Amino acid sequence: MAGRGDPPEGTPEGVPGGEDEYRSVVFDEAFVRAARLQEFSAQERMGEHAQAVRSRPAWEGRTASRQALLLVLLILLAFGTAVYLGVRNPYQPPVDQRADPLRTTVVPLAPQGPVTGGEPDRLFSHSPAAEYRSGAAGINLPLVARTPHFSESQVVTALSIAKDYLVASSLEPDVLTGVTARPVRLLVDPDQLEQFDRSVESPKDDGRHAVAGWLVRFDPHEVALAAPNARVQGTLHFAEINAEVLEVTTDHTFTYAVRPAASGTGPQARASLFTVHRELRFRFDRDDLRMHRAELVTSTVQAGPQACDADTTGSLRPLLAGERAERTRQAVTDPYATGRPTTSSLCGTLAPNAQPSL
């Protein structure tokens, strides 16, 4: 049964109130968006507005299309710029960064008289090394600042690697006595490992393969360390070579107390001092800094007291307490003086004041 307010047969077709009555005036979404007039909301009509509708900006409906057009223009501009830069600056392959071979110079320094002997502490206290610090404490980093292309932390890393190399190659007891060269090898650029291995295994006096260019080593059958730590003093400097390379230069003097290798159970022989002045030049690219390794460019070594005719390609050969070298007419050289060697040959004369004054 129909309700009280409904016609008996329902709402007839075509009669006002049916769904088809307003079908012709239903507005789709595009029509609504394009409308220039917009009705205020119920809350807005409760305010002070006198008008029932407001005008909409004409461009509001076109915002999406304009944004799309702008995006297309930006893409075309970026593409055109990339093409232009590619023509003006064609791709250049990276420069070969392979490390060059190390160049070495080893200068023996012959004493003018017999080598002074005594107890290690007394020898040190009466020598130019009296004020030097012991071991790695004598290798101090300089004040650090960033360079145009390297941060302060990268400079510190380069200096720290150089110091680690000096410690491993000049102060590590197993390296000094010829037991191993591994602590030094771990710090060498891979491009130089073949040269390093040949220098250690088959040394030659050719300016490329002398062991002393890479590290300090004594023949354990002839020489023993008379004190656990060497006395050390020197400086480190850094500079930027280019946007990809840092250079570190080290200039250090190492003074060792040595004595003849022990033989039998007799009294221990007197000790003497042996001085090695090393000037090394390192280069570091960004891979070296990341991998904690170094490229050695040059190595200049002055070491004495030694005989001029001593074969130092495999190890340094100190003249020990009481020994003397044959007469030499080479220029006098002081290993405690900084800077490059002044001798023009491969042997010099040890300055008298380089010996302990007992």
C-alpha positions in Angstrom: 0.0 0.0 0.0 1.3 3.4 -0.9 2.0 5.9 1.9 -0.2 8.7 2.8 1.7 11.4 0.9 2.4 9.2 -2.2 0.3 8.9 -5.3 -1.5 5.5 -5.5 0.6 4.3 -8.5 3.9 6.0 -7.5 5.3 9.0 -9.2 4.3 8.9 -12.9 6.8 9.5 -15.6 7.1 13.0 -16.9 5.5 14.4 -13.8 7.5 17.2 -12.0 9.6 15.7 -9.3 10.9 12.7 -11.3 14.7 12.1 -11.9 14.5 13.1 -15.6 13.2 16.5 -14.7 16.7 17.9 -13.9 18.8 15.6 -16.1 19.2 18.3 -18.8 20.5 20.8 -16.2 23.1 18.6 -14.4 26.5 20.2 -14.7 29.6 18.0 -15.3 32.9 18.7 -13.5 34.5 20.6 -16.5 31.5 22.9 -16.6 31.8 23.7 -12.8 35.5 24.4 -13.1 34.9 26.8 -16.0 32.3 28.7 -14.2 33.1 32.4 -13.6 30.8 32.7 -10.6 31.1 30.7 -7.4 28.5 30.5 -4.7 29.6 31.4 -1.1 29.3 28.6 1.4 26.6 28.5 4.0 29.0 29.7 6.6 30.2 32.6 4.4 26.6 33.6 3.6 26.0 34.0 7.4 28.6 36.7 7.4 28.4 40.3 6.2 28.5 39.4 2.5 25.7 41.1 0.7 26.2 39.0 -2.4 25.3 35.4 -2.8 28.1 34.6 -5.3 31.7 35.7 -6.0 33.7 35.8 -9.2 36.5 33.2 -9.8 39.7 34.2 -11.6 39.7 33.4 -15.2 43.1 31.7 -15.1 42.2 29.3 -12.2 40.9 26.6 -14.5 43.9 26.9 -16.8 46.6 26.4 -14.1 47.3 22.7 -14.7 47.7 23.2 -18.5 50.1 26.1 -17.9 52.2 24.2 -15.4 52.5 21.3 -17.9 53.6 23.7 -20.6 56.2 25.3 -18.3 57.5 21.8 -17.4 57.9 20.9 -21.1 59.8 24.2 -21.7 62.2 23.5 -18.8 62.9 20.0 -20.1 63.7 21.4 -23.5 65.9 24.1 -22.0 67.9 21.5 -20.0 68.3 19.2 -23.0 69.5 22.1 -25.1 72.0 23.2 -22.5 73.4 19.6 -22.1 73.8 19.4 -25.9 75.6 22.8 -26.0 78.0 21.9 -23.2 78.7 18.5 -24.8 79.7 20.3 -28.0 81.8 23.0 -26.3 83.4 20.6 -23.7 83.6 17.1 -25.1 84.3 14.3 -22.6 88.0 14.0 -21.7 89.2 10.6 -20.4 90.8 10.8 -16.9 94.5 11.4 -16.8 96.5 8.3 -16.1 97.3 8.5 -12.3 99.8 5.6 -12.2 102.6 6.3 -9.7 106.0 6.9 -11.1 109.0 4.8 -9.9 110.8 6.0 -6.7 114.1 7.8 -7.3 116.7 7.2 -4.6 120.0 8.7 -3.5 122.1 7.0 -0.8 125.2 8.9 0.5 127.5 7.1 2.9 129.4 9.4 5.3 132.9 8.3 6.3 134.4 9.4 9.6 137.8 11.2 9.7 138.9 9.2 12.8 138.0 6.2 14.8 134.3 5.8 15.8 133.6 6.9 19.3 132.3 4.1 21.6 130.6 3.9 25.0 127.3 3.3 26.8 124.2 4.4 24.7 122.9 6.9 27.3 126.2 8.6 27.6 126.8 8.7 23.9 123.4 10.3 23.3 123.9 12.9 26.0 127.2 14.0 24.4 126.0 14.1 20.8 123.8 16.5 18.8 121.0 14.1 19.4 120.9 14.9 23.1 117.8 17.1 22.8 116.1 14.8 20.3 112.9 13.0 21.4 112.7 9.2 21.6 111.1 7.2 18.9 107.8 8.3 17.2 107.5 11.2 19.7 110.1 12.9 17.6 107.9 12.9 14.5 105.4 15.8 15.0 102.7 17.0 12.6 102.8 20.6 11.6 99.9 23.1 12.0 97.2 22.0 9.5 94.9 24.1 7.3 92.7 23.2 4.3 94.0 23.8 0.7 91.9 25.0 -2.2 90.8 21.4 -3.1 91.5 19.4 0.0 89.8 19.6 3.4 91.6 19.9 6.7 90.8 16.3 7.5 92.3 15.1 4.2 95.5 17.1 4.9 95.7 15.5 8.4 95.2 12.1 6.8 98.1 12.7 4.3 100.4 13.8 7.1 99.4 10.9 9.3 100.2 8.4 6.5 103.6 10.0 6.0 104.3 9.7 9.7 103.2 6.1 9.8 105.5 5.4 7.0 108.5 7.0 8.8 107.7 5.0 11.9 107.4 1.7 10.1 110.4 2.2 7.9 112.8 3.9 10.4 111.7 2.8 13.9 110.1 -0.6 13.8 112.6 -3.1 15.4 111.7 -6.0 13.1 112.2 -3.8 10.0 115.5 -2.4 11.3 116.9 -5.9 11.9 115.7 -7.3 8.6 113.1 -9.7 10.0 110.3 -8.3 7.8 109.5 -5.4 5.5 105.7 -6.0 5.6 104.8 -3.0 7.8 106.4 -0.7 5.2 105.0 -2.6 2.2 101.4 -2.2 3.5 101.8 1.6 3.1 103.2 1.6 -0.4 101.1 2.5 -3.5 100.2 -0.6 -5.4 101.8 0.8 -8.6 105.1 0.8 -6.7 104.9 -2.7 -5.1 106.9 -4.4 -7.8 109.7 -1.9 -7.5 109.6 -2.2 -3.7 109.7 -6.0 -3.8 112.7 -6.0 -6.2 114.5 -3.6 -4.0 114.0 -5.8 -0.9 114.7 -9.1 -2.6 117.3 -8.2 -5.2 118.7 -4.7 -4.3 120.8 -2.8 -6.9 122.8 0.4 -6.8 120.9 1.9 -9.8 119.0 4.8 -8.2 115.8 2.7 -8.2 116.3 -0.4 -6.2 118.4 0.4 -3.1 116.8 -0.9 0.1 117.8 2.3 2.0 115.6 4.3 -0.3 112.6 2.6 1.1 113.6 1.8 4.7 116.4 1.6 7.3 117.8 -1.9 7.6 121.0 -3.3 9.3 122.6 -6.7 8.6 121.6 -8.7 11.8 124.7 -10.9 11.4 126.9 -7.8 11.9 124.9 -5.2 13.8 122.6 -5.2 16.8 120.6 -2.4 18.3 122.1 -1.3 21.6 119.0 0.8 22.6 115.4 0.1 22.0 114.5 3.5 20.6 116.3 5.9 18.2 116.5 9.6 18.8 114.5 11.6 16.2 114.0 15.2 15.1 112.7 16.7 11.9 109.8 18.4 10.1 106.9 17.7 7.8 105.5 20.0 5.2 102.5 19.8 2.9 101.4 21.4 -0.3 98.7 21.0 -2.9 100.2 20.1 -6.3 96.9 20.2 -8.2 93.2 19.6 -7.6 93.8 15.9 -7.3 97.2 15.6 -5.5 98.7 16.5 -2.2 102.4 16.4 -1.6 104.1 15.9 1.8 107.9 16.4 2.3 109.6 14.9 5.4 113.1 15.8 6.6 114.2 13.8 9.7 117.4 12.7 11.4 117.4 9.3 13.2 120.2 8.5 15.5 120.6 4.8 16.5 122.8 3.2 19.2 124.3 0.1 17.7 127.0 -2.5 18.6 128.4 -5.6 17.0 126.1 -8.6 16.8 126.4 -10.8 19.9 128.8 -13.7 19.5 129.5 -16.1 22.3 129.1 -15.3 26.0 131.9 -12.8 26.4 131.4 -9.2 27.6 129.2 -7.0 25.4 131.1 -4.7 23.0 130.8 -1.0 23.4 128.0 0.8 21.6 128.4 3.6 19.0 126.0 6.0 17.3 124.8 5.7 13.7 123.0 8.6 12.2 120.6 8.5 9.2 119.3 11.7 7.6 116.2 10.9 5.5 114.4 13.3 3.2 111.3 11.8 1.6 108.8 13.2 -0.8 105.3 11.6 -0.9 102.3 12.2 -3.1 98.7 11.4 -2.3 95.7 11.3 -4.5 92.2 10.8 -3.2 92.4 7.0 -3.5 95.6 7.0 -1.5 94.0 9.0 1.3 91.0 6.6 1.3 93.1 3.4 1.3 95.8 4.7 3.7 98.8 4.4 1.4 101.5 6.6 -0.1 103.3 7.1 -3.4 107.0 7.8 -2.8 108.5 10.2 -5.3 112.1 10.7 -4.1 114.2 9.4 -1.2 117.5 11.0 -0.3 119.5 9.3 2.5 122.8 10.3 4.2 124.1 7.8 6.7 127.3 7.4 8.8 129.7 6.5 10.0 130.2 4.2 7.0 133.1 3.4 4.7 132.8 4.8 1.2 133.4 1.5 -0.4 130.7 -0.3 1.7 128.0 -2.0 -0.2 124.8 -0.4 1.1 122.4 -1.5 -1.5 121.0 -4.3 0.7 121.5 -2.8 4.1 123.3 0.0 5.8 126.8 -1.0 7.2 127.8 1.1 10.2 131.4 1.4 11.3 131.3 0.3 14.9 133.1 1.6 18.0 136.9 1.9 17.4 136.7 1.3 13.6 137.8 3.8 11.1 137.4 4.4 7.4 140.1 4.7 4.8 141.2 8.3 3.9 138.7 10.1 1.7 138.8 13.5 0.0 135.1 13.9 -0.2 133.4 17.1 0.9 132.5 17.3 4.6 128.8 16.6 5.3 126.9 17.1 8.5 123.8 14.7 8.7 122.3 16.9 11.4 122.0 19.8 9.0 118.6 20.0 7.2 118.2 20.4 3.5 119.4 18.4 0.6 122.9 16.8 0.5 125.8 19.1 -0.6 128.0 16.3 -1.9 128.2 15.8 -5.6 129.3 12.2 -5.3 127.9 9.1 -3.6 130.2 9.4 -0.6 130.9 12.2 1.9 132.9 12.8 5.0 131.2 12.8 8.4 131.5 16.1 10.1 133.6 15.8 13.3 130.9 17.4 15.5 128.5 14.6 14.4 130.4 12.2 16.7 129.8 12.2 20.5 132.3 14.4 22.3 133.5 12.1 25.1 
